[in-house]
Amino acid sequence: MPAPALAVHPLVIATPHIGGLTRPAVEHQALETVSQVGALLRGEMPPGAVNPQQATRLARWKARE
């Protein structure tokens, strides 16, 4: 919940979570997912991965080669 002062501010337009679900956003998310899976299949860490030092399963994928 936003602070009451923020919720009533005249420059704030509150939208539900789906407010960002535009066609360009959906396309970007889909292509980004494909890119990340491709990196994983090549044994690479996807760009922008959060906490990559904790990605222990990637080493197991590489061991299968």
Distance bins in CASP14 RR format, pairs under 12 A and 6 or more apart:
PFRMAT RR
TARGET T0000
AUTHOR 0000-0000-0000
RMODE 2
METHOD distances of the structure
MODEL  1
1 7 0 0 0 0 1 0 0 0 0 0 0
1 14 0 0 0 0 0 1 0 0 0 0 0
2 8 0 0 0 0 1 0 0 0 0 0 0
2 9 0 0 0 0 1 0 0 0 0 0 0
2 12 1 0 0 1 0 0 0 0 0 0 0
2 13 0 0 0 0 0 1 0 0 0 0 0
2 14 1 0 0 1 0 0 0 0 0 0 0
2 15 0 0 0 0 0 1 0 0 0 0 0
3 9 0 0 0 0 1 0 0 0 0 0 0
3 12 0 0 0 0 0 1 0 0 0 0 0
3 14 0 0 0 0 0 1 0 0 0 0 0
4 12 0 0 0 0 0 1 0 0 0 0 0
5 11 0 0 0 0 0 1 0 0 0 0 0
5 12 0 0 0 0 1 0 0 0 0 0 0
6 12 1 0 1 0 0 0 0 0 0 0 0
6 13 0 0 0 0 0 1 0 0 0 0 0
6 14 0 0 0 0 1 0 0 0 0 0 0
7 13 0 0 0 0 0 1 0 0 0 0 0
7 14 1 0 0 1 0 0 0 0 0 0 0
8 14 0 0 0 0 0 1 0 0 0 0 0
13 19 0 0 0 0 0 1 0 0 0 0 0
15 21 0 0 0 0 1 0 0 0 0 0 0
15 22 0 0 0 0 0 1 0 0 0 0 0
18 25 0 0 0 0 0 1 0 0 0 0 0
18 26 0 0 0 0 0 1 0 0 0 0 0
19 25 0 0 0 0 1 0 0 0 0 0 0
19 26 0 0 0 0 0 1 0 0 0 0 0
20 26 0 0 0 0 1 0 0 0 0 0 0
20 28 0 0 0 0 0 1 0 0 0 0 0
20 29 0 0 0 0 0 1 0 0 0 0 0
21 27 0 0 0 0 0 1 0 0 0 0 0
21 28 0 0 0 0 0 1 0 0 0 0 0
21 29 0 0 0 0 1 0 0 0 0 0 0
22 28 0 0 0 0 1 0 0 0 0 0 0
22 29 0 0 0 0 0 1 0 0 0 0 0
23 29 0 0 0 0 0 1 0 0 0 0 0
23 30 0 0 0 0 0 1 0 0 0 0 0
24 30 0 0 0 0 0 1 0 0 0 0 0
24 31 0 0 0 0 0 1 0 0 0 0 0
25 31 0 0 0 0 0 1 0 0 0 0 0
25 32 0 0 0 0 0 1 0 0 0 0 0
26 32 0 0 0 0 0 1 0 0 0 0 0
26 33 0 0 0 0 0 1 0 0 0 0 0
27 33 0 0 0 0 0 1 0 0 0 0 0
27 34 0 0 0 0 0 1 0 0 0 0 0
28 34 0 0 0 0 0 1 0 0 0 0 0
28 35 0 0 0 0 0 1 0 0 0 0 0
29 35 0 0 0 0 0 1 0 0 0 0 0
29 36 0 0 0 0 0 1 0 0 0 0 0
30 36 0 0 0 0 0 1 0 0 0 0 0
30 37 0 0 0 0 0 1 0 0 0 0 0
31 37 0 0 0 0 0 1 0 0 0 0 0
31 38 0 0 0 0 0 1 0 0 0 0 0
32 38 0 0 0 0 0 1 0 0 0 0 0
32 39 0 0 0 0 0 1 0 0 0 0 0
32 46 0 0 0 0 1 0 0 0 0 0 0
32 47 0 0 0 0 1 0 0 0 0 0 0
32 48 0 0 0 0 1 0 0 0 0 0 0
32 49 0 0 0 0 0 1 0 0 0 0 0
33 39 0 0 0 0 0 1 0 0 0 0 0
33 40 0 0 0 0 0 1 0 0 0 0 0
33 46 0 0 0 0 1 0 0 0 0 0 0
34 40 0 0 0 0 0 1 0 0 0 0 0
34 41 0 0 0 0 0 1 0 0 0 0 0
34 46 0 0 0 0 0 1 0 0 0 0 0
35 41 0 0 0 0 0 1 0 0 0 0 0
35 42 0 0 0 0 0 1 0 0 0 0 0
35 44 0 0 0 0 0 1 0 0 0 0 0
35 46 1 0 0 1 0 0 0 0 0 0 0
35 47 0 0 0 0 1 0 0 0 0 0 0
35 48 0 0 0 0 0 1 0 0 0 0 0
35 49 0 0 0 0 0 1 0 0 0 0 0
36 42 0 0 0 0 0 1 0 0 0 0 0
36 43 0 0 0 0 0 1 0 0 0 0 0
36 44 0 0 0 0 1 0 0 0 0 0 0
36 45 0 0 0 0 1 0 0 0 0 0 0
36 46 1 1 0 0 0 0 0 0 0 0 0
36 47 0 0 0 0 1 0 0 0 0 0 0
36 48 0 0 0 0 1 0 0 0 0 0 0
36 49 0 0 0 0 1 0 0 0 0 0 0
36 50 0 0 0 0 0 1 0 0 0 0 0
36 55 0 0 0 0 0 1 0 0 0 0 0
36 58 0 0 0 0 0 1 0 0 0 0 0
37 43 0 0 0 0 0 1 0 0 0 0 0
37 44 0 0 0 0 0 1 0 0 0 0 0
37 46 0 0 0 0 1 0 0 0 0 0 0
37 61 0 0 0 0 0 1 0 0 0 0 0
38 44 0 0 0 0 1 0 0 0 0 0 0
38 45 0 0 0 0 0 1 0 0 0 0 0
38 46 0 0 0 0 1 0 0 0 0 0 0
38 47 0 0 0 0 0 1 0 0 0 0 0
38 61 0 0 0 0 0 1 0 0 0 0 0
39 45 1 0 0 1 0 0 0 0 0 0 0
39 46 1 0 1 0 0 0 0 0 0 0 0
39 47 1 0 0 1 0 0 0 0 0 0 0
39 48 0 0 0 0 0 1 0 0 0 0 0
39 49 0 0 0 0 1 0 0 0 0 0 0
39 52 0 0 0 0 0 1 0 0 0 0 0
39 55 0 0 0 0 0 1 0 0 0 0 0
39 58 0 0 0 0 1 0 0 0 0 0 0
39 61 0 0 0 0 0 1 0 0 0 0 0
40 46 1 0 0 1 0 0 0 0 0 0 0
40 47 0 0 0 0 0 1 0 0 0 0 0
40 49 0 0 0 0 1 0 0 0 0 0 0
40 52 0 0 0 0 0 1 0 0 0 0 0
40 55 0 0 0 0 1 0 0 0 0 0 0
40 57 0 0 0 0 1 0 0 0 0 0 0
40 58 1 0 0 1 0 0 0 0 0 0 0
40 59 0 0 0 0 0 1 0 0 0 0 0
40 60 0 0 0 0 0 1 0 0 0 0 0
40 61 1 0 0 1 0 0 0 0 0 0 0
40 62 0 0 0 0 0 1 0 0 0 0 0
41 58 0 0 0 0 0 1 0 0 0 0 0
41 61 0 0 0 0 1 0 0 0 0 0 0
41 62 0 0 0 0 0 1 0 0 0 0 0
41 64 0 0 0 0 0 1 0 0 0 0 0
41 65 0 0 0 0 0 1 0 0 0 0 0
42 58 0 0 0 0 0 1 0 0 0 0 0
42 61 0 0 0 0 1 0 0 0 0 0 0
42 62 0 0 0 0 1 0 0 0 0 0 0
42 65 0 0 0 0 0 1 0 0 0 0 0
43 55 0 0 0 0 0 1 0 0 0 0 0
43 57 0 0 0 0 0 1 0 0 0 0 0
43 58 1 0 0 1 0 0 0 0 0 0 0
43 59 0 0 0 0 1 0 0 0 0 0 0
43 60 0 0 0 0 0 1 0 0 0 0 0
43 61 1 0 0 1 0 0 0 0 0 0 0
43 62 1 0 1 0 0 0 0 0 0 0 0
43 63 0 0 0 0 0 1 0 0 0 0 0
43 64 0 0 0 0 0 1 0 0 0 0 0
43 65 0 0 0 0 1 0 0 0 0 0 0
44 52 0 0 0 0 0 1 0 0 0 0 0
44 55 0 0 0 0 0 1 0 0 0 0 0
44 58 0 0 0 0 1 0 0 0 0 0 0
44 61 0 0 0 0 0 1 0 0 0 0 0
44 62 0 0 0 0 1 0 0 0 0 0 0
45 51 0 0 0 0 0 1 0 0 0 0 0
45 52 1 0 1 0 0 0 0 0 0 0 0
45 53 0 0 0 0 1 0 0 0 0 0 0
45 54 0 0 0 0 0 1 0 0 0 0 0
45 55 1 0 0 1 0 0 0 0 0 0 0
45 57 0 0 0 0 0 1 0 0 0 0 0
45 58 1 0 0 1 0 0 0 0 0 0 0
45 59 0 0 0 0 0 1 0 0 0 0 0
45 61 0 0 0 0 0 1 0 0 0 0 0
45 62 0 0 0 0 0 1 0 0 0 0 0
46 52 0 0 0 0 1 0 0 0 0 0 0
46 55 0 0 0 0 1 0 0 0 0 0 0
46 58 0 0 0 0 1 0 0 0 0 0 0
48 55 0 0 0 0 0 1 0 0 0 0 0
49 55 1 0 0 1 0 0 0 0 0 0 0
49 57 0 0 0 0 0 1 0 0 0 0 0
49 58 0 0 0 0 1 0 0 0 0 0 0
51 58 0 0 0 0 0 1 0 0 0 0 0
52 58 0 0 0 0 1 0 0 0 0 0 0
52 59 0 0 0 0 0 1 0 0 0 0 0
53 59 0 0 0 0 0 1 0 0 0 0 0
55 61 0 0 0 0 1 0 0 0 0 0 0
55 62 0 0 0 0 0 1 0 0 0 0 0
56 62 0 0 0 0 0 1 0 0 0 0 0
56 63 0 0 0 0 0 1 0 0 0 0 0
57 63 0 0 0 0 0 1 0 0 0 0 0
57 64 0 0 0 0 0 1 0 0 0 0 0
58 64 0 0 0 0 0 1 0 0 0 0 0
59 65 0 0 0 0 0 1 0 0 0 0 0
END
